[in-house]
Amino acid sequence: MKLTKQHQMYESEHTLFIKELKAKNPGMEEGQRAGRALLWDKAPVSLSEQERQLESAVKQQAYVYQNKV
């Protein structure tokens, strides 16, 4: 879909806010990448390590909030 020149120049308030925020804090994106790497980007786990983790997992009862009587 082809937009008119008027619509091609439009930037929403959100876009302007993000651009202004990035201009004020130039290292923000790098900090976000570091946070992502810390929480989500993990090194691959070998198959033998995966198998060991599965074997050592503690079995859980079907309904965890009910004690066996």
Buried (B, 14 or more C-beta within 10 A) or exposed (E): EEEEEEEEEEEEEEEEEEEEEEEEEEEEEEEEEEEEEEEEEEEEEEEEEEEEEEEEEEEEEEEEEEEEE
